[in-house]
């Protein structure tokens, strides 16, 4: 990955008798959204703190936009936009005033800051409420303003730590759409969440962390394949079900076929790509198919397999 914006190598951090992070390594490319998933206490927050230069690792290294990062770094930190779980806004200021204040902290010249504030309000969907005090906002709008602050200085890497916790559905969708747009424009995104459907929607690759270790990493398909999960197809119907099972089992994509509960149950690789062939084969063997159900493995099943816990545990 030659265009990596973030490179973490063998990160380790210990607190007294607890090994919070134990040899975590991963990379994020420009335009890529990387999901860091793990149950509570897995080591995600400690990892993020080291990625953002807030916590010095005991061992290992972090590199951002080609520059090594430590707690004393300035240039490397300027390439990061960090959006923490806790809101970092001033409720008595309007959204625009909050953004102008933080623009000054970032050292953005005032003339450029005015244009940038307008752009950011549009990106996070607050343009029409930009002059209203933040304390009048819903929880979701405050979260969106928090993200806008992290975007002001045009970071190469955006770190979002559970940005949709406790927000309304409209704001949640607005946040997800903003992340998708930013990644499409070339920003690298490190995203943690307790909502598996967000990871499914946003993340190009996912790292699953538990007990301080990176248990697995890859695309959704790679993670599913890693734990040997396959699609389950149920063909409900009547007729010669035994013949249908034998005929379908002869197909290359079918790993197993049996008669069960008044139909056929098939274990299949990439079922949606061969569904028409399955139906044609079963029909030709004498099965009258009344209903089809495809059960595809998801990240929740993979996560449970690797950690023994549900994501929200």
LUMDRENNU-490152 format. One record per residue (C-alpha): residue in one letter; x, y, z. Coordinates in steps of 0.2 Angstrom, whole numbers, plus 2048, in hexadecimal, padded with zeros to 3 digits. Layout:
BEGIN
AXYZ;...
//
This chain:
BEGIN
X800800800;X80B80E7F9;X7FF81C7FC;X7FC81880F;X7F7827819;X7F881E829;X80481082E;X80480883F;X8127FC843;X8127F0851;X80A7FC85E;X80A7F7870;X8047FF880;X8037F9891;X7FA8008A1;X8017F88B0;X7FC7E58AF;X7F17E889F;X7F87E688E;X7EB7F2885;X7F37F1874;X7FE7E286F;X8077E485E;X7F97EC853;X7FE7F0841;X7F47F7833;X7F4804825;X7E780F81D;X7E881680B;X7E2826804;X7D0825800;X7CE81680B;X7C281481B;X7C9808827;X7BE801835;X7C67FD846;X7B97F184F;X7BA7EA860;X7B07E7870;X7B27F387E;X7C37F1886;X7CB7EA876;X7D87F8874;X7D0803867;X7D1813871;X7E3810876;X7E780D864;X7DF81C85E;X7E782786B;X7F8821865;X7F3824853;X7EE836857;X7FE839861;X7F583B871;X7FD82C879;X80F826877;X811813873;X81C80887D;X82280086C;X81E80285A;X81C81184E;X80F81C846;X811825836;X80583182F;X80683881D;X81883281C;X81E83A82D;X82183183D;X81583684B;X81883785E;X81084186B;X81C84F867;X81984F855;X81285F84D;X81285C83A;X80B84A83A;X7FD84F846;X7F885D83B;X7F385082E;X7E784883A;X7D584D83D;X7CF84584D;X7BD844852;X7BC83D864;X7AC83586C;X7AA843878;X7A4853870;X7B186186E;X7A687086A;X7A1880873;X78E880875;X78C893877;X794896866;X78C893855;X79288584A;X79B89283F;X7A389B84E;X7A988A855;X7B1886844;X7B9897843;X7C0895854;X7C8885850;X7CE88B840;X7D8898849;X7DF88A854;X7E4881844;X7ED89183E;X7E289282F;X7E28A4828;X7D28AE82B;X7CE8B1819;X7D089E815;X7C7899825;X7B78A2820;X7B6898810;X7BB888819;X7AE88A826;X7A088C818;X7A787C810;X7A7872820;X796877825;X790871814;X799860816;X79285C827;X780862822;X77F87182E;X77F87F821;X76E885825;X771884838;X78388B838;X77E89B841;X77489384F;X77C88F860;X78287D862;X77987B872;X76987C867;X76E86D85D;X76985B85E;X77684E864;X778849852;X77B85B84C;X78885D859;X79184E854;X791854842;X798865848;X7A685B851;X7AA852841;X7AB863838;X7B8869844;X7C385A840;X7C185E82E;X7C687182E;X7D886F82A;X7D686281C;X7DE854825;X7E584581B;X7DF839828;X7CE83B831;X7CC831841;X7BA82E847;X7B7826857;X7A5820858;X79E82F850;X78C82A84F;X78A824862;X77982B868;X774835858;X76383584F;X76182B83F;X76183A834;X77284183B;X77982F83B;X77682E829;X77D83F826;X78D83A82F;X78E82A825;X78C833814;X799840819;X7A583281D;X7A282A80C;X7A483B803;X7B483F80C;X7BC82E808;X7B682F7F6;X7C08407F5;X7D08377FB;X7D083980E;X7D682A818;X7CA826826;X7CC81C836;X7BB81883C;X7B680F84C;X7A480A850;X7997FF85A;X78C7FD84B;X7917EF840;X7867F6832;X790806831;X7A07FB82F;X7977F1821;X792801818;X7A280C81A;X7B180281C;X7BC7FC80E;X7C67F281A;X7C47ED82C;X7CF7E883B;X7C87DE849;X7D07E285A;X7CE7D886A;X7D97D7879;X7E57E3872;X7E87D9862;X7E37DB850;X7DA7CA84E;X7D77CC83C;X7D77D982E;X7D07DA81C;X7C17DF811;X7B07D8816;X7B27CA80A;X7C47C5810;X7BE7C5822;X7AF7BA81E;X7BA7AE814;X7C77AE822;X7BB7A682F;X7B479A821;X7A37A1820;X79879D811;X7877A280B;X778798810;X76A796803;X75978F806;X74E78A7F8;X73C7867FE;X73277C7F3;X72A76B7EE;X72E75D7E2;X73D7527E2;X74875A7EF;X75474C7F1;X75874D7DE;X7597607DF;X76675E7EE;X7717527E3;X77075D7D4;X77576D7DD;X7837657E7;X78B7617D6;X78D7747D3;X79F77B7D6;X7997897E2;X78E77D7ED;X7987767FC;X78976D803;X7777697FF;X769761809;X75775F80B;X75076881A;X74076F820;X73676D810;X744774804;X756774800;X76477B80B;X77477F802;X785785808;X78B7907FA;X79A79B7F5;X7947AC7EF;X7827A77EE;X77C7B67E5;X7877B47D6;X7807A27D3;X76E7A47D9;X7677A27C8;X7717937C4;X76B78B7D5;X75978E7D1;X75B7877BF;X7647787C6;X7577747D3;X7487777C7;X75076B7BA;X75275E7C7;X73F75F7CB;X73E76B7D9;X7307787D9;X7387877E2;X72C7927EB;X73879E7F5;X74A7A27F6;X7547A8805;X7667AD805;X76F7AF816;X7807B7813;X78D7B7821;X7907C9828;X79D7D2832;X7937CF842;X7957BC840;X7A87BE83C;X7AA7C984B;X7A27BD856;X7AC7AF850;X7BD7B8852;X7BA7C0863;X7AC7B686B;X7A27C686F;X7967D1866;X79C7E2860;X7927EB86D;X7987E087C;
//
